[in-house]
Amino acid sequence: MTLVYAAFFGLAFGSFVNAAIERIPRGESLNGRSHCDGCNRTLHVWELIPVLSYVMLRGRCVSCDAAIGLRTPAIEVLCGAAFVAAFSLLPAPVAFAVSGVFVAVVIALGVAIERRGVRP
């Protein structure tokens, strides 16, 4: 049961990572409600459920039909899997939290760097 909680927390954290990836390069605040990049409509709560809402919406905005990239659910799943792996491999919840945050930050930085076209 603990791994299920870790998965849910990781998925939610992945959703936050996606928001940071989108907003920080544009100079937007991390405060405030999420919105569609195509029509700028504020998203409803049911549209913010990690992975599930992507599937329910078939990867498109409900209002303007703008595509939601596959990167969005991929990052959520990656963070969820990283949190489960960290929790199952590390002995202390503190180690899990530190590892999970570290993995999420590395994922966010990697995607942000890739989006800017920077290559090693």
N, CA and C of each residue as an Amber inpcrd file, in Angstrom:
protein
   360
   0.8230000  -1.2000000   0.0000000   0.0000000   0.0000000   0.0000000
   0.8670000   1.2650000   0.0000000   2.0070000   1.1780000   0.6610000
   2.9020000   2.3260000   0.7260000   3.4200000   2.6890000  -0.6640000
   3.6880000   1.6980000  -1.4940000   4.1750000   1.9740000  -2.8500000
   3.1010000   2.6550000  -3.6980000   1.8320000   2.3490000  -3.4110000
   0.7380000   3.0190000  -4.1240000   0.7350000   4.5060000  -3.7820000
   0.9030000   4.8150000  -2.4920000   0.9860000   6.2170000  -2.0810000
   2.1930000   6.8970000  -2.7270000   3.3020000   6.1990000  -2.7830000
   4.5050000   6.7540000  -3.4160000   4.2330000   7.0550000  -4.8890000
   3.5260000   6.1530000  -5.5570000   3.1970000   6.3510000  -6.9730000
   2.3120000   7.5810000  -7.1510000   1.2750000   7.7150000  -6.3360000
   0.3790000   8.8730000  -6.4430000   1.1290000  10.1740000  -6.1700000
   1.9670000  10.1710000  -5.1480000   2.7400000  11.3610000  -4.8300000
   3.6990000  11.6920000  -5.9790000   4.3320000  10.6800000  -6.5430000
   5.2370000  10.8900000  -7.6720000   4.5240000  11.4280000  -8.8960000
   3.3230000  10.9130000  -9.1790000   2.5390000  11.4160000 -10.3090000
   2.1800000  12.8840000 -10.1040000   1.7570000  13.2230000  -8.8860000
   1.4060000  14.6150000  -8.5790000   2.6360000  15.5130000  -8.6960000
   3.7640000  15.0250000  -8.2060000   4.9920000  15.8000000  -8.3040000
   5.3900000  15.9650000  -9.7650000   5.1880000  14.9370000 -10.5690000
   5.4640000  15.0260000 -12.0060000   4.6100000  16.0830000 -12.6820000
   3.3700000  16.2130000 -12.2260000   2.4900000  17.2430000 -12.7550000
   3.0400000  18.6380000 -12.4340000   3.5530000  18.7970000 -11.2170000
   4.1710000  20.0690000 -10.8380000   5.4240000  20.3240000 -11.6750000
   6.2090000  19.2910000 -11.9070000   7.4150000  19.4300000 -12.7320000
   7.0360000  19.9180000 -14.1310000   5.9640000  19.3720000 -14.6860000
   5.4920000  19.8310000 -15.9990000   5.1350000  21.3090000 -15.9780000
   4.4500000  21.7420000 -14.9170000   4.0920000  23.1590000 -14.8020000
   5.3500000  24.0200000 -14.7500000   6.3420000  23.5750000 -13.9860000
   7.5910000  24.3300000 -13.8790000   8.3160000  24.3910000 -15.2170000
   8.3400000  23.2830000 -15.9390000   9.0050000  23.2280000 -17.2450000
   8.3660000  24.2170000 -18.2160000   7.0530000  24.3150000 -18.1800000
   6.3430000  25.2160000 -19.0910000   6.4490000  26.6700000 -18.6580000
   6.3170000  26.9360000 -17.3710000   6.1810000  28.3140000 -16.9060000
   7.4990000  29.0440000 -16.6850000   8.4880000  28.3860000 -16.1210000
   9.7340000  29.0720000 -15.7660000  10.4230000  29.6850000 -16.9850000
  10.6000000  28.9570000 -18.1010000  11.2610000  29.5800000 -19.2620000
  10.4980000  30.7810000 -19.8260000   9.1750000  30.8170000 -19.6210000
   8.3690000  31.9430000 -20.1130000   8.2750000  33.0820000 -19.1130000
   8.8940000  32.8980000 -17.9400000   8.8530000  33.9240000 -16.9190000
   7.5320000  33.9870000 -16.1700000   6.7190000  32.9410000 -16.2650000
   5.4360000  32.9050000 -15.5630000   5.6270000  32.4080000 -14.1430000
   4.7250000  32.7990000 -13.2860000   4.7540000  32.3790000 -11.8870000
   4.2690000  30.9410000 -11.7580000   4.7600000  30.2540000 -10.7380000
   4.2710000  28.9110000 -10.4490000   2.9950000  28.9640000  -9.6240000
   2.6360000  30.1530000  -9.1490000   1.3580000  30.3440000  -8.4530000
   0.2560000  30.4760000  -9.4840000  -0.9470000  30.2530000  -9.0770000
  -2.0600000  30.4170000  -9.9980000  -2.4740000  29.1050000 -10.6200000
  -3.5460000  29.1590000 -11.3470000  -4.1490000  27.9760000 -11.9390000
  -3.4870000  27.6020000 -13.2570000  -3.5480000  26.3230000 -13.5630000
  -3.0350000  25.8450000 -14.8450000  -4.0120000  26.2400000 -15.9460000
  -3.4690000  26.4220000 -17.1420000  -4.2960000  26.8300000 -18.2700000
  -3.8020000  26.1600000 -19.5500000  -4.6860000  26.1370000 -20.5340000
  -4.3380000  25.6000000 -21.8530000  -3.4030000  26.5820000 -22.5410000
  -2.3250000  26.0830000 -23.1330000  -1.3990000  26.9490000 -23.8500000
  -2.0090000  27.4410000 -25.1630000  -2.9800000  26.7030000 -25.6980000
  -3.5930000  27.0840000 -26.9660000  -4.6230000  28.1920000 -26.8350000
  -5.5580000  28.0530000 -25.8730000  -6.6540000  29.0250000 -25.7450000
  -6.6160000  29.8070000 -24.4360000  -5.6770000  29.4720000 -23.5630000
  -5.4830000  30.1670000 -22.2860000  -6.6360000  29.9520000 -21.2960000
  -7.4850000  28.9670000 -21.5390000  -8.5960000  28.6810000 -20.6400000
  -8.0790000  28.0100000 -19.3730000  -8.5800000  28.4510000 -18.2170000
  -8.2040000  27.8350000 -16.9410000  -8.7410000  26.4160000 -16.9060000
  -7.8870000  25.4790000 -16.5100000  -8.2800000  24.0670000 -16.4880000
  -9.1110000  23.7520000 -15.2550000 -10.0740000  22.8440000 -15.4310000
 -10.8990000  22.3670000 -14.3240000 -10.1080000  21.3230000 -13.5390000
 -10.5470000  21.0710000 -12.3200000  -9.8640000  20.1010000 -11.4500000
  -9.7650000  18.7390000 -12.1220000 -10.8160000  18.2990000 -12.7700000
 -10.8040000  16.9680000 -13.3920000  -9.8450000  16.8850000 -14.5770000
  -9.3880000  18.0210000 -15.0860000  -8.4260000  18.0340000 -16.1800000
  -6.9810000  18.0270000 -15.6780000  -6.8180000  18.0130000 -14.3600000
  -5.4790000  18.0920000 -13.7650000  -5.0320000  16.7900000 -13.1130000
  -5.7720000  15.7210000 -13.3010000  -5.4100000  14.4250000 -12.7130000
  -4.2800000  13.8280000 -13.5530000  -3.1060000  13.6330000 -12.9460000
  -1.9650000  13.1430000 -13.7260000  -2.2830000  11.8630000 -14.5020000
  -1.8660000  11.8030000 -15.7210000  -1.9930000  10.6950000 -16.6700000
  -3.4550000  10.3950000 -17.0090000  -4.3040000  10.2240000 -16.0170000
  -5.7040000   9.8650000 -16.2490000  -6.4210000  10.9210000 -17.0860000
  -6.2380000  12.1940000 -16.7670000  -6.9200000  13.2340000 -17.5370000
  -6.3820000  13.2970000 -18.9670000  -5.0950000  13.0100000 -19.1490000
  -4.5410000  12.9670000 -20.5090000  -5.2560000  11.8990000 -21.3280000
  -5.4670000  10.7460000 -20.7220000  -6.1510000   9.6430000 -21.4080000
  -7.6120000  10.0110000 -21.6680000  -8.2820000  10.5560000 -20.6430000
  -9.6990000  10.9190000 -20.8000000  -9.8910000  11.9910000 -21.8730000
  -8.9620000  12.9240000 -21.9680000  -9.0610000  14.0120000 -22.9440000
  -8.4730000  13.6320000 -24.3030000  -7.9330000  12.4090000 -24.3840000
  -7.2930000  11.9020000 -25.6060000  -6.1680000  12.8260000 -26.0840000
  -5.4710000  13.4420000 -25.1000000  -4.3230000  14.2670000 -25.4220000
  -4.6610000  15.5890000 -26.0820000  -5.8830000  16.0950000 -25.8590000
  -6.3010000  17.3520000 -26.4830000  -7.0590000  18.2300000 -25.4970000
  -6.9950000  19.5410000 -25.7150000  -7.7540000  20.4880000 -24.9020000
  -9.2350000  20.3060000 -25.2030000 -10.0420000  20.3830000 -24.1730000
 -11.4840000  20.2200000 -24.3030000 -12.1180000  21.3880000 -25.0690000
 -11.5250000  22.5730000 -24.9750000 -12.1120000  23.7590000 -25.6030000
 -11.6330000  24.0000000 -27.0320000 -10.3180000  24.0430000 -27.2040000
  -9.7840000  24.4400000 -28.5120000  -9.1890000  23.2810000 -29.3040000
  -9.1680000  22.0860000 -28.7230000  -8.6570000  20.8900000 -29.3880000
  -7.1410000  20.9220000 -29.6270000  -6.4400000  21.8240000 -28.9180000
  -4.9770000  21.8750000 -29.0400000  -4.3770000  20.5940000 -28.4770000
  -3.3500000  20.0980000 -29.1380000  -2.7040000  18.8590000 -28.6970000
  -1.9240000  19.0890000 -27.4060000  -1.9910000  18.0990000 -26.5220000
  -1.1740000  18.0710000 -25.3100000  -0.0690000  17.0670000 -25.6100000
   1.1670000  17.5030000 -25.5590000   2.2830000  16.6450000 -25.9490000
   2.4120000  15.3900000 -25.0990000   2.9670000  14.3640000 -25.6890000
   3.2190000  13.1050000 -24.9720000   4.2060000  13.2770000 -23.8290000
   5.0020000  14.3540000 -23.8840000   5.9480000  14.6100000 -22.8070000
   5.2470000  14.7670000 -21.4640000   4.0610000  15.3490000 -21.4650000
   3.3370000  15.6050000 -20.2180000   3.0760000  14.3260000 -19.4330000
   2.3860000  13.3280000 -19.9840000   2.1850000  12.1010000 -19.2060000
   3.4740000  11.3040000 -19.0040000   4.4250000  11.4380000 -19.9480000
   5.6830000  10.7030000 -19.8010000   6.4440000  11.1710000 -18.5610000
   6.4950000  12.4830000 -18.3360000   7.1830000  13.0070000 -17.1550000
   6.4420000  12.5930000 -15.8950000   5.1230000  12.6250000 -15.9200000
   4.3430000  12.2140000 -14.7510000   4.6170000  10.7530000 -14.4110000
   4.6080000   9.8980000 -15.4120000   4.8760000   8.4740000 -15.1850000
   6.3130000   8.2640000 -14.7210000   7.2590000   8.9720000 -15.3390000
   8.6620000   8.8510000 -14.9370000   8.8500000   9.2380000 -13.4690000
   8.2410000  10.3360000 -13.0580000   8.3510000  10.7640000 -11.6550000
   7.6730000   9.7540000 -10.7360000   6.5080000   9.2550000 -11.1340000
   5.8310000   8.2390000 -10.3260000   6.6870000   6.9980000 -10.1630000
   7.2850000   6.5470000 -11.2510000   8.1460000   5.3610000 -11.1930000
   9.3960000   5.6180000 -10.3610000   9.9650000   6.8240000 -10.4730000
  11.1590000   7.1630000  -9.6940000  10.8450000   7.1750000  -8.2040000
   9.6930000   7.7040000  -7.8420000   9.3110000   7.7350000  -6.4290000
   9.0900000   6.3160000  -5.9020000   8.4470000   5.4650000  -6.6800000
   8.2380000   4.0770000  -6.2550000   9.5710000   3.3610000  -6.1160000
  10.4450000   3.5380000  -7.0920000  11.7710000   2.8900000  -7.0250000
  12.5500000   3.3680000  -5.8130000  12.5500000   4.6810000  -5.5830000
  13.2890000   5.2200000  -4.4410000  12.7200000   4.6870000  -3.1340000
  11.4090000   4.6390000  -3.0360000  10.8010000   4.1850000  -1.7800000
  11.0350000   2.6950000  -1.5600000  11.0490000   1.9250000  -2.6220000
  11.2500000   0.4850000  -2.4540000  12.7210000   0.1220000  -2.2250000
  13.6450000   0.9770000  -2.6560000  15.0650000   0.6610000  -2.5240000
  15.7420000   1.3050000  -1.3200000  15.2290000   2.4350000  -0.8660000
  15.8690000   3.1680000   0.2200000  15.1600000   2.8930000   1.5420000
  15.9130000   2.8240000   2.6390000  15.3170000   2.4350000   3.9190000
  14.5010000   3.5190000   4.6190000  14.8380000   4.7580000   4.4680000
  14.1810000   5.7910000   5.2690000  13.2930000   6.6850000   4.4020000
  12.1380000   7.1000000   4.9420000  11.2800000   8.0170000   4.1840000
  11.9880000   9.3280000   3.8280000  12.9120000   9.7490000   4.6500000
  13.6600000  10.9730000   4.3390000  14.5050000  10.7550000   3.0920000
  15.1280000   9.6100000   2.9900000  15.9300000   9.2920000   1.8020000
  15.0400000   9.2490000   0.5670000  13.8410000   8.7270000   0.7200000
  12.8830000   8.6820000  -0.3850000  12.5450000  10.0980000  -0.8460000
  12.2360000  10.9660000   0.0950000  11.8480000  12.3330000  -0.2550000
  12.9880000  13.0560000  -0.9560000  14.1740000  12.9420000  -0.4200000
  15.3340000  13.6040000  -1.0140000  15.6010000  13.0420000  -2.4100000
  15.5390000  11.7460000  -2.5520000  15.7890000  11.1190000  -3.8530000
  14.7210000  11.4970000  -4.8650000  13.4890000  11.4860000  -4.4150000
  12.3900000  11.8430000  -5.3160000  12.4990000  13.2590000  -5.8310000
  12.7950000  14.1850000  -4.9420000  12.9570000  15.5820000  -5.3460000
  14.1520000  15.7200000  -6.2850000  15.2350000  15.0570000  -5.9670000
  16.4200000  15.1140000  -6.8160000  16.1020000  14.6030000  -8.2230000
  15.4370000  13.4660000  -8.3090000  15.0960000  12.8890000  -9.6190000
  14.1840000  13.8380000 -10.3870000  13.1920000  14.3960000  -9.7190000
  12.2610000  15.2950000 -10.3930000  12.9760000  16.5520000 -10.9090000
  13.8850000  17.1020000 -10.1140000  14.6280000  18.2960000 -10.5290000
  15.5240000  17.9730000 -11.7210000  16.1630000  16.8260000 -11.6900000
  17.0170000  16.4290000 -12.8150000  16.1870000  16.2590000 -14.0850000
  15.0170000  15.6530000 -13.9650000  14.1330000  15.4840000 -15.1240000
  13.7250000  16.8530000 -15.6690000  13.3070000  17.7510000 -14.7740000
  12.8780000  19.0820000 -15.1960000  14.0090000  19.8460000 -15.8910000
  15.1970000  19.8010000 -15.3080000  16.3390000  20.4820000 -15.9220000
  16.6770000  19.8810000 -17.2800000  16.6420000  18.5690000 -17.3600000
  16.9400000  17.9030000 -18.6230000  15.9760000  18.2950000 -19.7240000
  14.6920000  18.3240000 -19.4100000  13.6990000  18.7000000 -20.4140000
  13.8300000  20.1730000 -20.7750000  14.0460000  21.0300000 -19.7650000
  14.2020000  22.4620000 -20.0360000  15.4090000  22.7180000 -20.9330000
  16.5100000  22.0370000 -20.6820000  17.7080000  22.1800000 -21.5110000
  17.4430000  21.6790000 -22.9250000  16.7650000  20.5460000 -23.0300000
  16.4550000  19.9740000 -24.3400000  15.5490000  20.8990000 -25.1310000
  14.5810000  21.5180000 -24.4770000  13.6420000  22.4210000 -25.1680000
  14.3510000  23.6540000 -25.6990000  15.4160000  24.0420000 -25.0680000
  16.1790000  25.2150000 -25.5340000  17.1630000  24.8430000 -26.6320000
  17.2490000  23.5590000 -26.9790000  18.1250000  23.1190000 -28.0570000
  19.5770000  22.9790000 -27.6720000  19.8630000  22.9450000 -26.3850000
  21.2480000  22.7990000 -25.9210000  21.6050000  21.3200000 -25.9430000
  22.7250000  21.0020000 -26.5440000  23.1880000  19.6130000 -26.6080000
  24.5530000  19.5280000 -25.9480000  24.8240000  18.4170000 -25.2210000
  26.1420000  18.2720000 -24.5720000  27.2570000  18.1220000 -25.5940000
